[in-house]
Amino acid sequence: MSFGEIGDWIVNLFLELIQFFLDLPKYILDGFLGAIASIIEKVPPPAFTVNYSIVDYIPADISYFLIMSSFPPALAIIGGAVTFRFLRRVLTLGIW
């Protein structure tokens, strides 16, 4: 083993150590958010929301015409557009 190899080994050791400390906050945040997600998953939904849906309150005639006029795909397109606009604002910090 020559001195050049030992120097390369020491440089690689320090680079790996620096990378470890740069990744440490990510690992801590991942564990913290995972713990919060598991706690939220264990919370049961409220009793009044379990067996009800907005579709239960729409009469059958109106539901038929909404489906025939492609209302669900239209809502999906509008929802996608709103989501895109919101994400564009958040990711560009409101500049764009």
DSSP file (Angstrom, degrees, kcal/mol; ACC not computed):
  #  RESIDUE AA STRUCTURE BP1 BP2  ACC     N-H-->O    O-->H-N    N-H-->O    O-->H-N    TCO  KAPPA ALPHA  PHI   PSI    X-CA   Y-CA   Z-CA
    1    1 A M              0   0    0      0, 0.0     2,-0.1     0, 0.0     0, 0.0   0.000 360.0 360.0 360.0 126.8    0.0    0.0    0.0
    2    2 A S     >  -     0   0    0      1,-0.1     4,-1.8     0, 0.0     5,-0.2  -0.464 360.0-106.5 -96.8 171.7    1.5    3.3   -1.0
    3    3 A F  H  > S+     0   0    0      1,-0.2     4,-2.4     2,-0.2     5,-0.2   0.817 118.2  59.3 -67.0 -29.8    1.0    6.7    0.5
    4    4 A G  H  > S+     0   0    0      2,-0.2     4,-2.3     1,-0.2    -1,-0.2   0.898 106.1  47.3 -64.7 -40.5   -1.2    7.8   -2.5
    5    5 A E  H  > S+     0   0    0      2,-0.2     4,-2.3     1,-0.2    -2,-0.2   0.886 112.0  49.8 -67.9 -39.1   -3.6    5.0   -1.8
    6    6 A I  H  X S+     0   0    0     -4,-1.8     4,-2.3     2,-0.2    -2,-0.2   0.911 111.4  49.6 -65.8 -41.3   -3.8    5.8    1.9
    7    7 A G  H  X S+     0   0    0     -4,-2.4     4,-2.5     2,-0.2    -2,-0.2   0.909 111.0  49.0 -63.3 -42.1   -4.4    9.5    1.0
    8    8 A D  H  X S+     0   0    0     -4,-2.3     4,-2.6     1,-0.2    -1,-0.2   0.893 110.5  51.7 -62.7 -39.0   -7.2    8.5   -1.4
    9    9 A W  H  X S+     0   0    0     -4,-2.3     4,-2.2     2,-0.2    -2,-0.2   0.909 111.0  47.0 -64.6 -41.9   -8.7    6.3    1.3
   10   10 A I  H  X S+     0   0    0     -4,-2.3     4,-2.3     2,-0.2    -2,-0.2   0.907 112.3  49.7 -67.3 -41.6   -8.6    9.2    3.8
   11   11 A V  H  X S+     0   0    0     -4,-2.5     4,-2.4     1,-0.2    -2,-0.2   0.929 112.4  47.8 -62.3 -45.1  -10.2   11.6    1.3
   12   12 A N  H  X S+     0   0    0     -4,-2.6     4,-2.5     2,-0.2    -1,-0.2   0.871 109.4  54.5 -63.1 -37.3  -12.9    9.1    0.5
   13   13 A L  H  X S+     0   0    0     -4,-2.2     4,-2.2     2,-0.2    -2,-0.2   0.937 110.9  44.4 -61.8 -46.9  -13.5    8.5    4.2
   14   14 A F  H  X S+     0   0    0     -4,-2.3     4,-2.5     2,-0.2    -2,-0.2   0.879 112.5  52.1 -67.0 -37.2  -14.0   12.3    4.8
   15   15 A L  H  X S+     0   0    0     -4,-2.4     4,-2.3     2,-0.2    -1,-0.2   0.914 111.5  46.7 -64.3 -41.6  -16.2   12.6    1.7
   16   16 A E  H  X S+     0   0    0     -4,-2.5     4,-2.2     2,-0.2    -2,-0.2   0.878 111.5  51.9 -66.5 -37.1  -18.4    9.7    2.9
   17   17 A L  H  X S+     0   0    0     -4,-2.2     4,-2.1     2,-0.2    -2,-0.2   0.912 110.4  48.0 -65.6 -42.8  -18.6   11.2    6.4
   18   18 A I  H  X S+     0   0    0     -4,-2.5     4,-1.9     1,-0.2    -2,-0.2   0.918 111.5  50.4 -63.0 -43.2  -19.7   14.6    4.9
   19   19 A Q  H  X S+     0   0    0     -4,-2.3     4,-2.0     1,-0.2    -2,-0.2   0.878 108.0  54.2 -63.0 -37.1  -22.3   12.9    2.8
   20   20 A F  H  X S+     0   0    0     -4,-2.2     4,-1.4     1,-0.2    -1,-0.2   0.932 109.8  45.9 -61.6 -46.1  -23.6   11.0    5.9
   21   21 A F  H  < S+     0   0    0     -4,-2.1    -1,-0.2     1,-0.2    -2,-0.2   0.794 111.6  52.3 -70.6 -26.8  -24.0   14.3    7.8
   22   22 A L  H  < S+     0   0    0     -4,-1.9     4,-0.4     1,-0.2    -1,-0.2   0.847 114.3  42.9 -73.2 -33.3  -25.7   15.9    4.8
   23   23 A D  H  X S+     0   0    0     -4,-2.0     4,-2.0     1,-0.2     3,-0.3   0.648  93.3  84.2 -85.0 -16.0  -28.2   12.9    4.5
   24   24 A L  H  X S+     0   0    0     -4,-1.4     4,-2.5     1,-0.2     5,-0.2   0.897  87.5  51.1 -58.5 -45.5  -28.8   12.7    8.3
   25   25 A P  H  > S+     0   0    0      0, 0.0     4,-2.7     0, 0.0    -1,-0.2   0.870 108.9  53.6 -60.8 -32.9  -31.5   15.4    8.4
   26   26 A K  H  > S+     0   0    0     -4,-0.4     4,-2.5    -3,-0.3    -2,-0.2   0.919 110.0  46.4 -65.5 -42.4  -33.3   13.6    5.5
   27   27 A Y  H  X S+     0   0    0     -4,-2.0     4,-2.3     2,-0.2    -1,-0.2   0.902 113.8  48.5 -66.4 -40.3  -33.3   10.3    7.5
   28   28 A I  H  X S+     0   0    0     -4,-2.5     4,-2.5     2,-0.2    -2,-0.2   0.935 113.4  46.6 -65.3 -45.1  -34.5   12.0   10.6
   29   29 A L  H  X S+     0   0    0     -4,-2.7     4,-2.9     1,-0.2     5,-0.3   0.889 111.1  52.9 -63.9 -39.2  -37.3   13.8    8.7
   30   30 A D  H  X S+     0   0    0     -4,-2.5     4,-2.1     1,-0.2    -1,-0.2   0.920 111.8  45.2 -62.1 -44.0  -38.3   10.6    7.0
   31   31 A G  H  X S+     0   0    0     -4,-2.3     4,-2.1     2,-0.2    -2,-0.2   0.905 114.1  49.1 -65.7 -41.0  -38.6    8.8   10.3
   32   32 A F  H  X S+     0   0    0     -4,-2.5     4,-2.1     2,-0.2    -2,-0.2   0.934 114.0  44.2 -64.8 -47.2  -40.5   11.7   11.9
   33   33 A L  H  X S+     0   0    0     -4,-2.9     4,-2.5     1,-0.2    -1,-0.2   0.853 111.7  54.3 -68.2 -33.5  -43.0   12.0    9.0
   34   34 A G  H  X S+     0   0    0     -4,-2.1     4,-2.1    -5,-0.3    -1,-0.2   0.894 108.6  49.1 -64.2 -39.1  -43.4    8.2    8.9
   35   35 A A  H  X S+     0   0    0     -4,-2.1     4,-1.8     2,-0.2    -2,-0.2   0.908 111.7  48.4 -66.1 -41.8  -44.2    8.2   12.6
   36   36 A I  H  X S+     0   0    0     -4,-2.1     4,-2.5     1,-0.2    -2,-0.2   0.906 110.9  51.5 -64.5 -41.0  -46.8   11.0   12.1
   37   37 A A  H  X S+     0   0    0     -4,-2.5     4,-2.2     1,-0.2    -2,-0.2   0.901 109.2  49.8 -63.4 -40.3  -48.3    9.1    9.2
   38   38 A S  H  X S+     0   0    0     -4,-2.1     4,-1.0     2,-0.2    -1,-0.2   0.862 111.2  49.6 -68.3 -33.2  -48.7    5.9   11.2
   39   39 A I  H  X S+     0   0    0     -4,-1.8     4,-0.5     2,-0.2     3,-0.4   0.919 111.7  48.2 -68.3 -42.7  -50.4    7.9   14.0
   40   40 A I  H >< S+     0   0    0     -4,-2.5     3,-1.0     1,-0.2    -2,-0.2   0.866 106.9  57.0 -66.7 -35.2  -52.8    9.5   11.6
   41   41 A E  H 3< S+     0   0    0     -4,-2.2    -1,-0.2     1,-0.2    -2,-0.2   0.794 102.7  55.9 -65.3 -26.8  -53.6    6.2   10.0
   42   42 A K  H 3< S+     0   0    0     -4,-1.0    -1,-0.2    -3,-0.4    -2,-0.2   0.619  83.8  97.8 -82.2 -12.3  -54.7    4.8   13.3
   43   43 A V  S << S-     0   0    0     -3,-1.0    -3,-0.0    -4,-0.5    -4,-0.0  -0.653  75.6-132.3 -77.6 123.1  -57.2    7.6   13.9
   44   44 A P        -     0   0    0      0, 0.0     3,-0.1     0, 0.0    -2,-0.1  -0.424  23.1-106.0 -74.7 151.2  -60.7    6.3   13.0
   45   45 A P        -     0   0    0      0, 0.0     5,-0.1     0, 0.0     0, 0.0  -0.374  47.1 -86.9 -70.4 156.3  -62.9    8.5   10.8
   46   46 A P    >   -     0   0    0      0, 0.0     3,-1.3     0, 0.0     4,-0.4  -0.273  34.9-119.6 -62.1 151.3  -65.9   10.2   12.4
   47   47 A A  G >  S+     0   0    0      1,-0.3     3,-0.9     2,-0.2     4,-0.5   0.814 108.8  60.6 -64.7 -31.7  -69.0    8.1   12.6
   48   48 A F  G 3  S+     0   0    0      1,-0.2    -1,-0.3     2,-0.1     4,-0.0   0.625 105.8  47.7 -75.7  -9.9  -71.1   10.6   10.5
   49   49 A T  G <  S+     0   0    0     -3,-1.3    -1,-0.2     1,-0.1     3,-0.2   0.420  89.5  84.8-106.2   1.5  -68.8   10.2    7.5
   50   50 A V  S <  S+     0   0    0     -3,-0.9    -2,-0.1    -4,-0.4    -1,-0.1   0.945 101.3  21.0 -73.2 -49.0  -68.6    6.4    7.3
   51   51 A N  S    S+     0   0    0     -4,-0.5     2,-0.3     2,-0.0    -1,-0.2   0.179 104.8  90.8-111.0  18.0  -71.6    5.4    5.3
   52   52 A Y        +     0   0    0     -3,-0.2     2,-0.3    -4,-0.0     3,-0.0  -0.849  43.3 177.3-118.5 152.5  -72.6    8.6    3.5
   53   53 A S    >   -     0   0    0     -2,-0.3     3,-0.9     1,-0.1     4,-0.4  -0.972  40.9-118.2-144.7 156.5  -71.7   10.0    0.1
   54   54 A I  G >  S+     0   0    0     -2,-0.3     3,-1.1     1,-0.2     4,-0.4   0.799 113.2  65.1 -65.6 -26.7  -72.6   13.0   -1.9
   55   55 A V  G >  S+     0   0    0      1,-0.2     3,-0.9     2,-0.2    -1,-0.2   0.786  89.2  66.8 -67.2 -26.1  -74.1   10.7   -4.5
   56   56 A D  G <  S+     0   0    0     -3,-0.9    -1,-0.2     1,-0.2    -2,-0.2   0.768 101.3  48.6 -64.7 -24.2  -76.7    9.5   -2.0
   57   57 A Y  G <  S+     0   0    0     -3,-1.1    -1,-0.2    -4,-0.4    -2,-0.2   0.531  90.6  91.2 -96.0  -6.5  -78.3   12.9   -2.1
   58   58 A I  S <  S-     0   0    0     -3,-0.9     5,-0.0    -4,-0.4     0, 0.0  -0.780  81.2-120.3 -90.7 127.3  -78.4   13.4   -5.9
   59   59 A P     >  -     0   0    0      0, 0.0     4,-2.4     0, 0.0     5,-0.2  -0.247  22.4-114.6 -62.6 156.0  -81.7   12.1   -7.4
   60   60 A A  H  > S+     0   0    0      1,-0.2     4,-2.3     2,-0.2     5,-0.1   0.851 113.2  54.3 -62.9 -37.1  -81.4    9.3  -10.0
   61   61 A D  H  > S+     0   0    0      2,-0.2     4,-1.9     1,-0.2    -1,-0.2   0.936 112.0  42.9 -64.6 -45.5  -82.7   11.5  -12.9
   62   62 A I  H  > S+     0   0    0      1,-0.2     4,-2.3     2,-0.2    -2,-0.2   0.893 112.3  54.2 -67.6 -39.1  -80.1   14.2  -12.3
   63   63 A S  H  X S+     0   0    0     -4,-2.4     4,-2.2     1,-0.2    -1,-0.2   0.902 106.9  52.2 -61.1 -41.1  -77.4   11.6  -11.8
   64   64 A Y  H  X S+     0   0    0     -4,-2.3     4,-2.4     1,-0.2    -2,-0.2   0.933 111.3  45.6 -60.3 -47.6  -78.2   10.1  -15.2
   65   65 A F  H  X S+     0   0    0     -4,-1.9     4,-1.6     1,-0.2    -1,-0.2   0.851 111.1  53.2 -68.7 -33.3  -78.0   13.4  -17.0
   66   66 A L  H  <>S+     0   0    0     -4,-2.3     5,-2.5     2,-0.2    -1,-0.2   0.914 112.0  45.1 -65.3 -41.7  -74.7   14.3  -15.2
   67   67 A I  H ><5S+     0   0    0     -4,-2.2     3,-1.4     1,-0.2    -2,-0.2   0.907 112.5  51.0 -68.6 -40.9  -73.2   11.0  -16.3
   68   68 A M  H 3<5S+     0   0    0     -4,-2.4    -1,-0.2     1,-0.3    -2,-0.2   0.800 107.8  53.2 -67.6 -27.9  -74.4   11.3  -19.8
   69   69 A S  T 3<5S-     0   0    0     -4,-1.6    -1,-0.3    -5,-0.2    -2,-0.2   0.226 116.5-113.0 -92.2  15.9  -73.0   14.8  -20.1
   70   70 A S  T <>5 +     0   0    0     -3,-1.4     4,-1.4     1,-0.1    -3,-0.2   0.880  62.0 154.1  57.3  43.4  -69.5   13.6  -19.1
   71   71 A F  H  >< +     0   0    0     -5,-2.5     4,-2.5     2,-0.2     5,-0.2   0.907  64.6  55.3 -69.5 -42.8  -69.6   15.6  -15.8
   72   72 A P  H  > S+     0   0    0      0, 0.0     4,-2.0     0, 0.0    -1,-0.2   0.923 109.9  45.6 -60.6 -43.7  -67.2   13.3  -13.9
   73   73 A P  H  > S+     0   0    0      0, 0.0     4,-2.3     0, 0.0    -2,-0.2   0.879 111.5  54.2 -64.6 -33.5  -64.4   13.6  -16.5
   74   74 A A  H  X S+     0   0    0     -4,-1.4     4,-2.5     1,-0.2     5,-0.2   0.919 108.5  48.1 -64.5 -41.7  -65.0   17.4  -16.6
   75   75 A L  H  X S+     0   0    0     -4,-2.5     4,-2.7     1,-0.2    -1,-0.2   0.875 110.2  52.9 -64.4 -36.3  -64.6   17.6  -12.8
   76   76 A A  H  X S+     0   0    0     -4,-2.0     4,-2.2    -5,-0.2    -2,-0.2   0.901 110.3  47.2 -65.4 -40.0  -61.4   15.5  -13.1
   77   77 A I  H  X S+     0   0    0     -4,-2.3     4,-2.2     2,-0.2    -2,-0.2   0.921 113.7  47.1 -67.0 -43.8  -60.0   17.9  -15.7
   78   78 A I  H  X S+     0   0    0     -4,-2.5     4,-2.5     2,-0.2    -2,-0.2   0.914 112.4  50.4 -64.0 -42.3  -61.0   21.0  -13.6
   79   79 A G  H  X S+     0   0    0     -4,-2.7     4,-2.4     1,-0.2    -1,-0.2   0.888 110.0  50.4 -62.8 -39.0  -59.4   19.4  -10.5
   80   80 A G  H  X S+     0   0    0     -4,-2.2     4,-2.5     2,-0.2    -1,-0.2   0.894 110.6  49.5 -64.7 -39.2  -56.2   18.6  -12.4
   81   81 A A  H  X S+     0   0    0     -4,-2.2     4,-2.5     2,-0.2    -2,-0.2   0.911 111.8  47.5 -66.5 -42.4  -56.0   22.2  -13.6
   82   82 A V  H  X S+     0   0    0     -4,-2.5     4,-2.5     2,-0.2    -2,-0.2   0.909 112.9  49.3 -65.2 -41.2  -56.6   23.6  -10.1
   83   83 A T  H  X S+     0   0    0     -4,-2.4     4,-2.8     2,-0.2     5,-0.2   0.916 111.2  49.6 -63.3 -43.2  -54.0   21.2   -8.7
   84   84 A F  H  X S+     0   0    0     -4,-2.5     4,-2.5     2,-0.2    -2,-0.2   0.921 111.7  48.3 -61.3 -44.5  -51.5   22.2  -11.4
   85   85 A R  H  X S+     0   0    0     -4,-2.5     4,-2.1     2,-0.2    -2,-0.2   0.917 112.9  48.1 -63.7 -42.7  -52.0   25.9  -10.7
   86   86 A F  H  X S+     0   0    0     -4,-2.5     4,-2.4     2,-0.2    -2,-0.2   0.937 113.6  46.4 -63.2 -46.7  -51.6   25.4   -7.0
   87   87 A L  H  X S+     0   0    0     -4,-2.8     4,-3.0     1,-0.2     5,-0.3   0.873 110.3  53.9 -65.1 -36.1  -48.4   23.4   -7.4
   88   88 A R  H  X S+     0   0    0     -4,-2.5     4,-1.5    -5,-0.2     8,-0.3   0.906 111.0  46.2 -63.3 -40.6  -47.0   25.9   -9.9
   89   89 A R  H  <>S+     0   0    0     -4,-2.1     5,-2.7    -5,-0.2     6,-0.2   0.905 116.3  44.7 -67.2 -41.6  -47.6   28.7   -7.3
   90   90 A V  H ><5S+     0   0    0     -4,-2.4     3,-1.1     3,-0.2    -2,-0.2   0.934 114.4  46.8 -70.2 -45.9  -46.1   26.7   -4.5
   91   91 A L  H 3<5S+     0   0    0     -4,-3.0    -1,-0.2     1,-0.3    -2,-0.2   0.793 117.6  42.0 -71.7 -27.4  -43.0   25.4   -6.4
   92   92 A T  T ><5S-     0   0    0     -4,-1.5     3,-1.5    -5,-0.3    -1,-0.3   0.285 112.4-117.7 -99.4  10.7  -42.2   28.8   -7.9
   93   93 A L  T < 5 -     0   0    0     -3,-1.1    -3,-0.2     1,-0.3    -4,-0.1   0.822  68.0 -59.5  57.9  35.4  -42.9   30.6   -4.6
   94   94 A G  T 3 <S+     0   0    0     -5,-2.7    -1,-0.3    -6,-0.3    -5,-0.1   0.531 112.3 113.8  78.0   7.1  -45.7   32.6   -6.1
   95   95 A I    <         0   0    0     -3,-1.5    -2,-0.1    -6,-0.2    -6,-0.1   0.906 360.0 360.0 -76.6 -41.5  -43.5   34.3   -8.7
   96   96 A W              0   0    0     -8,-0.3    -1,-0.2    -7,-0.1    -7,-0.1   0.431 360.0 360.0 -91.7 360.0  -45.1   32.7  -11.8
